[in-house]
């Protein structure tokens, strides 16, 4: 029986990138998707993740698990603490959208250029990078880059404008058209995966996306579960 993976979204623009990532990396998985597109505005009104937001994430996760999900993947990067609370409420794996990418980026060594079009994402992800660097016992050189106006362009249907703003910001962050030649680029949001091929054309280091790294980690855990000699598919 193929794994059933619940995808919980805060932005509709996250849906296509994760569907494409599963098509590339794990086409056998069955997907069930939930969208709560009021989450970003509610987060900004609250000024951060509060107790009400935590309860909401637990409720969303329980809906997914009650519907038969073998694992849950959230696709918005600005709600880390709420996802951690939801993870503790259910017996199946619950992944933050960026945790697999963070682990790979830190493990690569060298500077990490973290690109985001939603400013709260950068605030929520820095502690995650710091915690992962401490776990791996390595020094962290994190260079966060916010791209204002890009997400608004994408939500308005102007994908080309979004992509150009992101690529211009990446060139500037990398020191020009030749960009950074060491370290790694990390695209903080699922909606940024669309620019990865064009970024790779001039970036010297690896370009990591949240959808592809998340799918690879979920698939790795599922294979481990169905292989008797390996560890079970469990929460982390």
N, CA, C and O of each residue as an XYZ file, in Angstrom:
944
protein
N       0.845     -1.198      0.000
C       0.000      0.000      0.000
C       0.882      1.249      0.000
O       1.728      1.392      0.882
N       0.709      2.152     -0.958
C       1.513      3.373     -0.986
C       1.257      4.229      0.246
O       0.185      4.169      0.848
N       2.250      5.022      0.610
C       2.097      5.940      1.730
C       1.096      7.034      1.373
O       1.034      7.498      0.235
N       0.310      7.436      2.381
C      -0.592      8.568      2.215
C       0.003      9.749      2.975
O       0.169      9.684      4.193
N       0.322     10.819      2.267
C       0.968     11.984      2.843
C      -0.006     13.155      2.818
O      -0.515     13.529      1.762
N      -0.259     13.731      3.992
C      -1.109     14.918      4.079
C      -0.244     16.163      3.933
O       0.776     16.305      4.607
N      -0.657     17.052      3.056
C       0.025     18.318      2.827
C      -0.875     19.437      3.340
O      -2.023     19.562      2.912
N      -0.358     20.244      4.250
C      -1.154     21.318      4.837
C      -0.531     22.650      4.442
O       0.630     22.926      4.745
N      -1.331     23.475      3.757
C      -0.827     24.702      3.140
C      -1.406     25.947      3.803
O      -2.543     25.949      4.276
N      -0.594     27.007      3.827
C      -1.074     28.334      4.207
C      -1.205     29.246      2.995
O      -1.821     30.308      3.076
N      -0.629     28.833      1.877
C      -0.682     29.608      0.640
C      -1.003     28.671     -0.513
O      -0.420     27.592     -0.617
N      -1.908     29.067     -1.366
C      -2.261     28.223     -2.512
C      -1.086     28.054     -3.465
O      -0.993     27.045     -4.164
N      -0.177     29.049     -3.498
C       0.962     28.960     -4.421
C       1.966     27.889     -3.993
O       2.895     27.588     -4.742
N       1.797     27.317     -2.817
C       2.682     26.229     -2.387
C       2.263     24.876     -2.953
O       3.038     23.921     -2.911
N       1.056     24.787     -3.476
C       0.527     23.487     -3.865
C       1.208     22.925     -5.114
O       1.610     21.762     -5.129
N       1.337     23.729     -6.138
C       1.955     23.237     -7.375
C       3.403     22.795     -7.169
O       3.782     21.744     -7.687
N       4.237     23.553     -6.431
C       5.622     23.106     -6.243
C       5.752     21.769     -5.525
O       6.609     20.962     -5.885
N       4.918     21.517     -4.516
C       5.071     20.246     -3.810
C       4.496     19.103     -4.640
O       5.018     17.989     -4.589
N       3.445     19.351     -5.394
C       2.943     18.320     -6.296
C       4.013     17.939     -7.324
O       4.204     16.760     -7.622
N       4.705     18.942     -7.861
C       5.769     18.676     -8.835
C       6.923     17.913     -8.192
O       7.510     17.026     -8.812
N       7.246     18.262     -6.943
C       8.339     17.568     -6.256
C       7.998     16.100     -6.011
O       8.858     15.232     -6.162
N       6.748     15.818     -5.633
C       6.348     14.417     -5.478
C       6.364     13.694     -6.818
O       6.757     12.529     -6.885
N       5.949     14.359     -7.874
C       5.970     13.729     -9.198
C       7.395     13.354     -9.600
O       7.617     12.330    -10.246
N       8.362     14.195     -9.210
C       9.763     13.907     -9.526
C      10.358     12.847     -8.601
O      11.030     11.917     -9.049
N      10.098     13.006     -7.297
C      10.835     12.231     -6.320
C      10.122     11.059     -5.690
O      10.767     10.150     -5.168
N       8.768     11.062     -5.729
C       8.033      9.965     -5.092
C       6.637      9.885     -5.701
O       5.653     10.153     -5.010
N       6.530      9.528     -6.958
C       5.222      9.550     -7.626
C       4.235      8.537     -7.074
O       3.029      8.676     -7.281
N       4.729      7.510     -6.368
C       3.824      6.480     -5.848
C       3.022      6.962     -4.630
O       1.982      6.385     -4.312
N       3.489      7.998     -3.958
C       2.806      8.472     -2.754
C       1.421      9.015     -3.097
O       1.222      9.629     -4.146
N       0.466      8.778     -2.193
C      -0.874      9.343     -2.344
C      -0.951     10.630     -1.532
O      -0.579     10.649     -0.359
N      -1.430     11.700     -2.149
C      -1.438     13.016     -1.513
C      -2.847     13.415     -1.111
O      -3.803     13.206     -1.857
N      -2.961     13.994      0.080
C      -4.206     14.585      0.558
C      -3.867     15.999      1.017
O      -2.963     16.185      1.831
N      -4.583     16.998      0.503
C      -4.176     18.383      0.722
C      -5.246     19.184      1.466
O      -6.443     19.084      1.195
N      -4.749     19.995      2.429
C      -5.587     20.920      3.179
C      -5.023     22.329      3.003
O      -3.809     22.529      3.044
N      -5.912     23.302      2.808
C      -5.493     24.696      2.636
C      -6.216     25.569      3.655
O      -7.445     25.567      3.721
N      -5.447     26.317      4.453
C      -5.989     27.341      5.342
C      -5.297     28.649      4.974
O      -4.295     29.018      5.586
N      -5.833     29.349      3.971
C      -5.130     30.511      3.438
C      -5.335     31.779      4.252
O      -4.874     32.849      3.854
N      -6.019     31.675      5.382
C      -6.098     32.808      6.310
C      -4.903     32.845      7.261
O      -4.725     33.827      7.982
N      -4.093     31.808      7.276
C      -3.005     31.715      8.237
C      -1.997     32.868      8.148
O      -1.657     33.431      9.188
N      -1.501     33.251      6.961
C      -0.505     34.335      6.931
C      -1.024     35.644      7.517
O      -0.327     36.288      8.301
N      -2.238     36.044      7.146
C      -2.793     37.290      7.676
C      -3.018     37.191      9.177
O      -2.778     38.158      9.900
N      -3.473     36.044      9.655
C      -3.704     35.869     11.080
C      -2.388     35.889     11.857
O      -2.333     36.397     12.977
N      -1.336     35.340     11.268
C      -0.021     35.372     11.910
C       0.469     36.813     12.066
O       0.979     37.194     13.120
N       0.310     37.600     11.015
C       0.748     38.985     11.088
C      -0.070     39.769     12.110
O       0.485     40.583     12.847
N      -1.380     39.534     12.165
C      -2.219     40.225     13.150
C      -1.823     39.860     14.575
O      -1.837     40.705     15.470
N      -1.470     38.598     14.775
C      -1.102     38.145     16.115
C       0.312     38.573     16.505
O       0.666     38.569     17.684
N       1.119     38.943     15.505
C       2.496     39.330     15.780
C       3.421     38.156     16.000
O       4.547     38.336     16.463
N       2.977     36.975     15.681
C       3.782     35.768     15.852
C       2.901     34.603     16.234
O       1.687     34.747     16.383
N       3.520     33.443     16.392
C       2.779     32.239     16.770
C       2.357     32.347     18.228
O       3.197     32.488     19.116
N       1.055     32.282     18.469
C       0.530     32.333     19.832
C      -0.194     31.029     20.149
O      -0.207     30.099     19.343
N      -0.795     30.976     21.335
C      -1.445     29.737     21.756
C      -2.603     29.359     20.837
O      -2.824     28.179     20.564
N      -3.339     30.358     20.362
C      -4.454     30.071     19.454
C      -3.943     29.461     18.155
O      -4.555     28.537     17.619
N      -2.813     29.979     17.643
C      -2.232     29.428     16.418
C      -1.753     28.003     16.649
O      -1.908     27.150     15.775
N      -1.183     27.738     17.792
C      -0.740     26.376     18.110
C      -1.926     25.405     18.121
O      -1.838     24.307     17.571
N      -3.032     25.812     18.749
C      -4.223     24.948     18.785
C      -4.747     24.700     17.372
O      -5.207     23.604     17.052
N      -4.674     25.708     16.554
C      -5.150     25.581     15.169
C      -4.318     24.562     14.402
O      -4.861     23.772     13.629
N      -3.019     24.575     14.607
C      -2.156     23.623     13.910
C      -2.382     22.204     14.418
O      -2.341     21.250     13.641
N      -2.616     22.065     15.700
C      -2.951     20.743     16.225
C      -4.240     20.238     15.587
O      -4.326     19.072     15.202
N      -5.243     21.109     15.473
C      -6.519     20.708     14.880
C      -6.342     20.285     13.427
O      -6.901     19.273     13.006
N      -5.570     21.048     12.657
C      -5.327     20.695     11.258
C      -4.617     19.343     11.150
O      -4.940     18.531     10.284
N      -3.667     19.118     12.021
C      -2.911     17.868     11.992
C      -3.794     16.686     12.367
O      -3.698     15.620     11.758
N      -4.644     16.866     13.353
C      -5.553     15.788     13.751
C      -6.529     15.441     12.630
O      -6.851     14.271     12.426
N      -7.003     16.459     11.901
C      -7.866     16.188     10.747
C      -7.144     15.290      9.755
O      -7.710     14.316      9.258
N      -5.881     15.628      9.468
C      -5.100     14.847      8.502
C      -4.901     13.412      8.974
O      -5.060     12.468      8.200
N      -4.553     13.256     10.243
C      -4.285     11.912     10.764
C      -5.575     11.101     10.835
O      -5.572      9.912     10.514
N      -6.677     11.723     11.249
C      -7.961     11.019     11.292
C      -8.406     10.560      9.902
O      -9.167      9.602      9.769
N      -7.919     11.261      8.863
C      -8.256     10.882      7.492
C      -7.322      9.808      6.945
O      -7.440      9.412      5.786
N      -6.397      9.338      7.774
C      -5.562      8.219      7.362
C      -4.162      8.563      6.913
O      -3.510      7.740      6.269
N      -3.675      9.755      7.229
C      -2.334     10.139      6.797
C      -1.267      9.310      7.504
O      -1.333      9.102      8.715
N      -0.289      8.839      6.744
C       0.877      8.165      7.307
C       1.931      9.167      7.763
O       2.783      8.841      8.589
N       1.878     10.370      7.235
C       2.781     11.447      7.626
C       2.140     12.753      7.208
O       1.270     12.783      6.338
N       2.582     13.839      7.841
C       2.049     15.171      7.554
C       3.205     16.090      7.235
O       4.215     16.105      7.939
N       3.053     16.860      6.162
C       4.048     17.855      5.783
C       3.372     19.217      5.694
O       2.443     19.403      4.908
N       3.838     20.168      6.498
C       3.389     21.551      6.367
C       4.250     22.243      5.321
O       5.441     21.955      5.202
N       3.650     23.155      4.564
C       4.371     23.750      3.441
C       4.632     25.240      3.591
O       5.094     25.871      2.641
N       4.352     25.826      4.757
C       4.664     27.237      4.985
C       5.700     27.337      6.087
O       5.561     26.713      7.139
N       6.742     28.126      5.844
C       7.930     28.104      6.692
C       7.884     29.040      7.887
O       8.856     29.091      8.640
N       6.814     29.777      8.098
C       6.797     30.802      9.137
C       6.138     30.353     10.437
O       5.917     31.175     11.326
N       5.820     29.067     10.565
C       5.022     28.604     11.698
C       5.726     27.508     12.490
O       5.088     26.577     12.981
N       7.045     27.627     12.611
C       7.826     26.527     13.174
C       7.355     26.033     14.519
O       7.186     24.828     14.704
N       7.135     26.937     15.474
C       6.769     26.507     16.818
C       5.409     25.815     16.833
O       5.221     24.835     17.554
N       4.466     26.314     16.046
C       3.147     25.687     15.988
C       3.240     24.277     15.425
O       2.521     23.383     15.870
N       4.115     24.074     14.455
C       4.291     22.742     13.883
C       4.900     21.798     14.916
O       4.523     20.628     14.986
N       5.833     22.295     15.713
C       6.427     21.464     16.759
C       5.375     21.007     17.764
O       5.403     19.860     18.211
N       4.450     21.894     18.123
C       3.374     21.525     19.046
C       2.477     20.470     18.405
O       2.096     19.498     19.059
N       2.138     20.655     17.129
C       1.298     19.685     16.427
C       1.992     18.332     16.319
O       1.340     17.292     16.409
N       3.289     18.341     16.131
C       4.052     17.096     16.024
C       3.909     16.244     17.277
O       3.833     15.017     17.200
N       3.872     16.891     18.412
C       3.786     16.156     19.673
C       2.387     15.606     19.947
O       2.194     14.832     20.885
N       1.412     16.007     19.129
C       0.017     15.625     19.389
C      -0.414     14.369     18.646
O      -1.502     13.852     18.901
N       0.413     13.865     17.730
C      -0.005     12.738     16.892
C       1.104     11.696     16.815
O       2.264     12.014     17.075
N       0.764     10.441     16.459
C       1.746      9.359     16.449
C       2.477      9.181     15.119
O       3.304      8.277     15.002
N       2.201     10.007     14.123
C       2.853      9.861     12.820
C       3.874     10.991     12.631
O       3.815     11.995     13.340
N       4.806     10.838     11.684
C       5.778     11.909     11.440
C       5.092     13.197     10.979
O       4.206     13.166     10.125
N       5.504     14.309     11.545
C       5.041     15.629     11.129
C       6.286     16.444     10.804
O       7.103     16.710     11.685
N       6.434     16.841      9.550
C       7.626     17.555      9.120
C       7.348     19.036      8.924
O       6.331     19.428      8.352
N       8.284     19.853      9.418
C       8.295     21.245      9.018
C       8.672     21.295      7.540
O       9.336     20.385      7.045
N       8.264     22.331      6.837
C       8.566     22.391      5.410
C      10.050     22.472      5.108
O      10.504     22.045      4.047
N      10.801     23.024      6.053
C      12.193     23.341      5.755
C      13.208     22.494      6.506
O      14.407     22.672      6.293
N      12.781     21.567      7.387
C      13.757     20.922      8.251
C      14.751     20.058      7.480
O      15.928     20.017      7.838
N      14.308     19.374      6.441
C      15.246     18.564      5.661
C      16.230     19.457      4.917
O      17.416     19.137      4.829
N      15.745     20.579      4.380
C      16.635     21.504      3.678
C      17.642     22.130      4.632
O      18.815     22.281      4.288
N      17.189     22.494      5.833
C      18.090     23.086      6.821
C      19.221     22.123      7.146
O      20.386     22.518      7.184
N      18.882     20.857      7.380
C      19.901     19.868      7.711
C      20.913     19.713      6.580
O      22.116     19.634      6.830
N      20.436     19.668      5.345
C      21.352     19.536      4.211
C      22.218     20.772      4.036
O      23.417     20.662      3.778
N      21.612     21.954      4.175
C      22.364     23.192      3.980
C      23.459     23.343      5.019
O      24.590     23.703      4.691
N      23.126     23.070      6.270
C      24.129     23.176      7.327
C      25.228     22.133      7.132
O      26.411     22.420      7.318
N      24.825     20.927      6.760
C      25.788     19.857      6.573
C      26.722     20.054      5.396
O      27.791     19.447      5.341
N      26.326     20.897      4.452
C      27.173     21.121      3.280
C      28.440     21.874      3.634
O      29.480     21.668      3.010
N      28.364     22.740      4.624
C      29.512     23.551      5.007
C      29.585     24.837      4.205
O      29.032     24.929      3.110
N      30.262     25.817      4.749
C      30.387     27.106      4.077
C      29.183     27.979      4.315
O      28.272     27.597      5.050
N      29.163     29.156      3.701
C      28.039     30.072      3.912
C      26.747     29.544      3.318
O      26.745     28.813      2.328
N      25.648     29.936      3.949
C      24.304     29.592      3.473
C      23.600     30.890      3.118
O      23.438     31.763      3.972
N      23.181     31.025      1.869
C      22.362     32.156      1.442
C      20.907     31.713      1.491
O      20.483     30.854      0.718
N      20.152     32.301      2.399
C      18.749     31.929      2.600
C      17.864     33.000      1.977
O      17.834     34.139      2.442
N      17.147     32.628      0.926
C      16.276     33.557      0.208
C      14.831     33.341      0.626
O      14.360     32.205      0.688
N      14.116     34.449      0.919
C      12.706     34.363      1.285
C      11.968     35.578      0.751
O      12.514     36.680      0.695
N      10.716     35.360      0.360
C       9.870     36.464     -0.098
C       8.837     36.860      0.956
O       8.087     37.818      0.771
N       8.806     36.119      2.058
C       7.873     36.399      3.160
C       8.733     36.638      4.398
O       9.337     35.701      4.920
N       8.796     37.875      4.872
C       9.751     38.260      5.911
C       9.655     37.418      7.184
O      10.695     37.055      7.733
N       8.441     37.084      7.687
C       8.389     36.268      8.910
C       9.093     34.918      8.784
O       9.502     34.337      9.790
N       9.234     34.425      7.575
C       9.935     33.158      7.370
C      11.375     33.256      7.844
O      11.886     32.329      8.471
N      12.033     34.370      7.551
C      13.433     34.517      7.936
C      13.576     34.538      9.451
O      14.505     33.942      9.997
N      12.660     35.224     10.133
C      12.719     35.285     11.593
C      12.510     33.914     12.222
O      13.147     33.580     13.221
N      11.616     33.120     11.636
C      11.326     31.812     12.220
C      12.396     30.783     11.886
O      12.588     29.834     12.647
N      13.097     30.945     10.769
C      14.057     29.933     10.334
C      15.443     30.100     10.932
O      16.165     29.114     11.081
N      15.836     31.321     11.279
C      17.184     31.493     11.839
C      17.420     30.599     13.059
O      18.452     29.930     13.121
N      16.495     30.563     14.042
C      16.732     29.656     15.175
C      16.830     28.191     14.762
O      17.540     27.416     15.403
N      16.131     27.805     13.705
C      16.200     26.429     13.242
C      17.584     26.120     12.667
O      18.134     25.044     12.899
N      18.138     27.069     11.919
C      19.497     26.885     11.412
C      20.494     26.830     12.558
O      21.407     26.003     12.553
N      20.324     27.707     13.538
C      21.250     27.730     14.672
C      21.189     26.428     15.467
O      22.219     25.897     15.883
N      19.975     25.919     15.674
C      19.830     24.662     16.403
C      20.442     23.496     15.635
O      21.076     22.623     16.228
N      20.254     23.479     14.316
C      20.813     22.402     13.503
C      22.336     22.475     13.477
O      23.003     21.441     13.529
N      22.895     23.684     13.398
C      24.353     23.835     13.431
C      24.914     23.332     14.758
O      25.960     22.682     14.789
N      24.216     23.635     15.857
C      24.647     23.141     17.158
C      24.574     21.618     17.208
O      25.462     20.962     17.753
N      23.500     21.058     16.632
C      23.340     19.602     16.630
C      24.456     18.925     15.853
O      24.970     17.885     16.265
N      24.833     19.530     14.709
C      25.892     18.954     13.885
C      27.287     19.329     14.365
O      28.278     18.756     13.912
N      27.367     20.297     15.288
C      28.661     20.714     15.810
C      29.499     21.489     14.817
O      30.718     21.328     14.764
N      28.838     22.343     14.017
C      29.557     23.120     13.009
C      29.253     24.600     13.185
O      28.238     24.975     13.773
N      30.149     25.435     12.666
C      29.917     26.877     12.681
C      28.891     27.227     11.612
O      28.820     26.573     10.572
N      28.095     28.263     11.873
C      27.041     28.669     10.945
C      27.339     30.055     10.400
O      27.567     31.000     11.156
N      27.335     30.164      9.079
C      27.443     31.457      8.397
C      26.179     31.616      7.555
O      26.149     31.231      6.386
N      25.134     32.189      8.161
C      23.832     32.315      7.514
C      23.632     33.746      7.036
O      23.730     34.690      7.819
N      23.351     33.898      5.749
C      23.181     35.209      5.143
C      21.761     35.283      4.575
O      21.489     34.820      3.467
N      20.867     35.879      5.369
C      19.454     35.904      5.009
C      19.154     37.057      4.069
O      19.647     38.170      4.254
N      18.335     36.779      3.050
C      17.985     37.786      2.048
C      16.476     37.799      1.879
O      15.886     36.805      1.454
N      15.846     38.924      2.212
C      14.415     39.093      1.973
C      14.218     39.765      0.618
O      14.940     40.699      0.271
N      13.241     39.287     -0.142
C      12.959     39.840     -1.471
C      11.589     40.510     -1.418
O      10.580     39.850     -1.665
N      11.528     41.790     -1.104
C      10.224     42.457     -0.976
C       9.522     42.574     -2.326
O      10.152     42.786     -3.362
N       8.203     42.429     -2.283
C       7.385     42.599     -3.479
C       7.231     41.359     -4.324
O       6.323     41.293     -5.153
N       8.097     40.367     -4.139
C       8.054     39.188     -5.007
C       6.835     38.323     -4.721
O       6.151     37.893     -5.650
N       6.558     38.065     -3.457
C       5.404     37.228     -3.132
C       4.109     37.897     -3.559
O       3.196     37.237     -4.057
N       4.030     39.197     -3.366
C       2.840     39.930     -3.784
C       2.631     39.811     -5.289
O       1.499     39.672     -5.753
N       3.720     39.867     -6.048
C       3.617     39.712     -7.494
C       3.112     38.324     -7.860
O       2.273     38.177     -8.748
N       3.623     37.310     -7.179
C       3.208     35.941     -7.475
C       1.733     35.730     -7.147
O       0.996     35.115     -7.917
N       1.316     36.249     -5.995
C      -0.081     36.092     -5.600
C      -1.020     36.845     -6.532
O      -2.192     36.492     -6.662
N      -0.497     37.894     -7.184
C      -1.295     38.654     -8.148
C      -1.273     38.027     -9.537
O      -1.900     38.540    -10.464
N      -0.552     36.918     -9.680
C      -0.514     36.219    -10.960
C       0.640     36.582    -11.854
O       0.696     36.132    -12.999
N       1.582     37.398    -11.358
C       2.719     37.824    -12.170
C       3.951     37.011    -11.776
O       4.825     37.496    -11.057
N       4.007     35.785    -12.249
C       5.111     34.908    -11.916
C       6.440     35.397    -12.450
O       7.469     35.226    -11.796
N       6.439     36.001    -13.622
C       7.691     36.472    -14.212
C       8.298     37.590    -13.367
O       9.509     37.615    -13.145
N       7.454     38.517    -12.894
C       7.937     39.586    -12.028
C       8.519     39.007    -10.738
O       9.583     39.432    -10.288
N       7.823     38.044    -10.149
C       8.325     37.355     -8.962
C       9.706     36.783     -9.210
O      10.626     37.006     -8.423
N       9.854     36.046    -10.299
C      11.120     35.376    -10.571
C      12.248     36.381    -10.783
O      13.357     36.178    -10.287
N      11.982     37.451    -11.506
C      13.030     38.441    -11.769
C      13.469     39.130    -10.481
O      14.661     39.368    -10.288
N      12.534     39.450     -9.603
C      12.893     40.078     -8.332
C      13.776     39.148     -7.497
O      14.757     39.584     -6.895
N      13.418     37.867     -7.468
C      14.203     36.910     -6.691
C      15.596     36.750     -7.278
O      16.580     36.747     -6.538
N      15.695     36.618     -8.589
C      16.992     36.433     -9.219
C      17.864     37.674     -9.085
O      19.074     37.560     -8.889
N      17.264     38.862     -9.187
C      18.033     40.091     -8.983
C      18.584     40.145     -7.561
O      19.739     40.516     -7.353
N      17.758     39.775     -6.583
C      18.211     39.773     -5.197
C      19.323     38.746     -4.986
O      20.266     38.997     -4.236
N      19.216     37.599     -5.640
C      20.244     36.569     -5.512
C      21.561     37.041     -6.110
O      22.625     36.815     -5.533
N      21.491     37.696     -7.265
C      22.726     38.217     -7.877
C      23.383     39.245     -6.958
O      24.601     39.238     -6.783
N      22.582     40.119     -6.380
C      23.126     41.126     -5.476
C      23.730     40.480     -4.232
O      24.797     40.885     -3.772
N      23.050     39.484     -3.697
C      23.546     38.807     -2.500
C      24.812     38.018     -2.786
O      25.665     37.857     -1.913
N      24.928     37.526     -4.018
C      26.098     36.738     -4.387
C      27.255     37.566     -4.878
O      28.338     37.038     -5.127
N      27.041     38.864     -5.022
C      28.136     39.728     -5.452
C      28.180     39.938     -6.942
O      29.250     40.198     -7.494
N      27.034     39.831     -7.621
C      27.010     40.077     -9.060
C      26.563     38.867     -9.839
O      26.107     37.878     -9.265
N      26.694     38.946    -11.146
C      26.166     37.895    -12.017
C      26.825     36.547    -11.775
O      26.188     35.510    -11.964
N      28.093     36.539    -11.359
C      28.773     35.266    -11.119
C      28.354     34.615     -9.808
O      28.534     33.415     -9.605
N      27.797     35.426     -8.933
C      27.226     34.959     -7.665
C      28.234     34.255     -6.767
O      29.435     34.223     -7.034
N      27.698     33.699     -5.705
C      28.508     33.014     -4.699
C      29.043     31.700     -5.252
O      28.294     30.914     -5.832
N      30.338     31.462     -5.071
C      30.946     30.261     -5.621
C      31.247     29.201     -4.576
O      31.694     28.104     -4.912
N      31.004     29.522     -3.305
C      31.137     28.503     -2.273
C      29.865     28.520     -1.439
O      29.057     29.443     -1.539
N      29.697     27.507     -0.629
C      28.489     27.437      0.177
C      27.298     26.948     -0.617
O      27.433     26.286     -1.646
N      26.121     27.296     -0.106
C      24.896     26.733     -0.651
C      23.805     27.794     -0.650
O      23.795     28.683      0.201
N      22.897     27.696     -1.598
C      21.708     28.539     -1.645
C      20.535     27.736     -1.111
O      20.349     26.578     -1.485
N      19.742     28.347     -0.235
C      18.571     27.692      0.335
C      17.342     28.552      0.055
O      17.273     29.705      0.481
N      16.381     27.990     -0.655
C      15.145     28.706     -0.994
C      14.111     28.386      0.063
O      13.643     27.252      0.159
N      13.748     29.393      0.865
C      13.053     29.166      2.121
C      11.602     28.734      1.968
O      11.051     28.113      2.877
N      10.972     29.047      0.842
C       9.542     28.767      0.697
C       9.278     27.842     -0.487
O      10.042     27.809     -1.452
N       8.191     27.098     -0.396
C       7.815     26.219     -1.495
C       7.596     27.007     -2.779
O       7.939     26.540     -3.864
N       7.025     28.200     -2.657
C       6.745     29.008     -3.842
C       8.005     29.468     -4.553
O       7.933     29.896     -5.705
N       9.166     29.391     -3.894
C      10.429     29.794     -4.516
C      11.053     28.696     -5.369
O      11.990     28.961     -6.122
N      10.554     27.484     -5.265
C      11.153     26.381     -6.019
C      11.142     26.647     -7.522
O      11.994     26.136     -8.250
N      10.190     27.437     -7.983
C      10.073     27.717     -9.413
C      11.303     28.414     -9.991
O      11.566     28.308    -11.189
N      12.067     29.132     -9.143
C      13.226     29.860     -9.659
C      14.506     29.041     -9.585
O      15.544     29.482    -10.079
N      14.456     27.861     -8.980
C      15.675     27.076     -8.775
C      16.441     26.798    -10.065
O      17.660     26.974    -10.081
N      15.782     26.367    -11.160
C      16.562     26.093    -12.374
C      17.315     27.322    -12.892
O      18.458     27.202    -13.334
N      16.691     28.489    -12.842
C      17.368     29.697    -13.324
C      18.460     30.136    -12.361
O      19.490     30.656    -12.791
N      18.252     29.935    -11.074
C      19.294     30.279    -10.105
C      20.510     29.376    -10.274
O      21.648     29.831    -10.154
N      20.272     28.104    -10.551
C      21.392     27.169    -10.734
C      22.251     27.543    -11.928
O      23.420     27.163    -11.999
N      21.681     28.286    -12.866
C      22.428     28.660    -14.066
C      23.594     29.597    -13.755
O      24.562     29.655    -14.512
N      23.504     30.340    -12.630
C      24.625     31.223    -12.318
C      25.174     31.036    -10.905
O      26.203     31.624    -10.571
N      24.525     30.247    -10.078
C      25.017     30.010     -8.728
C      26.092     28.936     -8.751
O      25.932     27.903     -9.400
N      27.168     29.177     -8.056
C      28.251     28.207     -8.045
C      27.976     27.016     -7.148
O      28.347     25.889     -7.475
N      27.319     27.263     -6.004
C      27.060     26.184     -5.066
C      25.717     25.522     -5.316
O      24.968     25.949     -6.194
N      25.405     24.477     -4.550
C      24.114     23.805     -4.691
C      22.949     24.752     -4.388
O      23.078     25.677     -3.586
N      21.822     24.507     -5.036
C      20.590     25.255     -4.785
C      19.577     24.258     -4.228
O      19.133     23.353     -4.934
N      19.218     24.429     -2.966
C      18.303     23.506     -2.296
C      16.908     24.110     -2.226
O      16.751     25.301     -1.957
N      15.903     23.286     -2.468
C      14.517     23.735     -2.351
C      13.826     22.953     -1.242
O      14.160     21.797     -0.979
N      12.869     23.592     -0.604
C      12.127     22.907      0.449
C      11.296     21.741     -0.077
O      11.276     20.697      0.576
N      10.602     21.850     -1.224
C       9.797     20.700     -1.666
C      10.621     19.449     -1.947
O      10.266     18.360     -1.496
N      11.713     19.593     -2.685
C      12.477     18.414     -3.075
C      13.164     17.756     -1.884
O      13.199     16.529     -1.788
N      13.711     18.563     -0.975
C      14.361     17.960      0.188
C      13.340     17.318      1.120
O      13.620     16.276      1.713
N      12.158     17.922      1.259
C      11.122     17.342      2.111
C      10.620     16.016      1.554
O      10.438     15.056      2.303
N      10.398     15.958      0.250
C       9.929     14.715     -0.368
C      10.982     13.614     -0.202
O      10.646     12.471      0.108
N      12.242     13.961     -0.407
C      13.302     12.962     -0.257
C      13.360     12.425      1.168
O      13.569     11.228      1.366
N      13.177     13.294      2.169
C      13.211     12.844      3.565
C      12.001     11.980      3.898
O      12.146     10.960      4.571
N      10.822     12.362      3.447
C       9.639     11.541      3.692
C       9.779     10.167      3.046
O       9.444      9.148      3.650
N      10.275     10.152      1.822
C      10.439      8.871      1.125
C      11.470      7.995      1.848
O      11.284      6.786      1.977
N      12.559      8.618      2.317
C      13.579      7.854      3.043
C      12.978      7.184      4.277
O      13.265      6.022      4.563
N      12.141      7.926      5.006
C      11.545      7.369      6.213
C      10.552      6.247      5.877
O      10.471      5.248      6.592
N       9.804      6.420      4.791
C       8.838      5.389      4.414
C       9.551      4.113      3.991
O       9.135      3.017      4.368
N      10.607      4.241      3.219
C      11.376      3.068      2.805
C      11.936      2.351      4.030
O      11.949      1.122      4.089
N      12.401      3.137      5.014
C      12.911      2.534      6.243
C      11.814      1.780      6.974
O      12.076      0.736      7.573
N      10.600      2.287      6.936
C       9.492      1.624      7.632
C       9.145      0.298      6.975
O       8.919     -0.694      7.669
N       9.100      0.268      5.674
C       8.661     -0.945      4.991
C       9.791     -1.941      4.786
O       9.558     -3.048      4.302
N      11.027     -1.559      5.154
C      12.151     -2.484      5.110
C      12.373     -3.020      6.518
O      12.817     -2.264      7.383
N      12.085     -4.280      6.784
C      12.111     -4.801      8.151
C      13.439     -4.617      8.860
O      13.472     -4.487     10.083
N      14.531     -4.602      8.117
C      15.840     -4.513      8.759
C      16.195     -3.097      9.157
O      17.234     -2.862      9.774
N      15.322     -2.132      8.801
C      15.648     -0.734      9.060
C      14.715     -0.162     10.111
O      13.799     -0.832     10.587
N      14.970      1.095     10.463
C      14.209      1.743     11.527
C      12.772      2.009     11.088
O      12.515      2.101      9.888
N      11.830      2.134     12.019
C      10.423      2.388     11.656
C      10.194      3.808     11.180
O      11.010      4.703     11.403
N       9.061      3.991     10.517
C       8.598      5.311     10.063
C       8.051      6.018     11.295
O       6.916      5.760     11.696
N       8.816      6.883     11.889
C       8.431      7.409     13.190
C       8.601      8.917     13.247
O       9.207      9.540     12.376
N       8.035      9.478     14.319
C       8.194     10.900     14.557
C       9.639     11.188     14.915
O      10.374     10.336     15.413
N      10.028     12.481     14.626
C      11.367     12.915     15.019
C      11.239     14.116     15.907
O      12.247     14.657     16.362
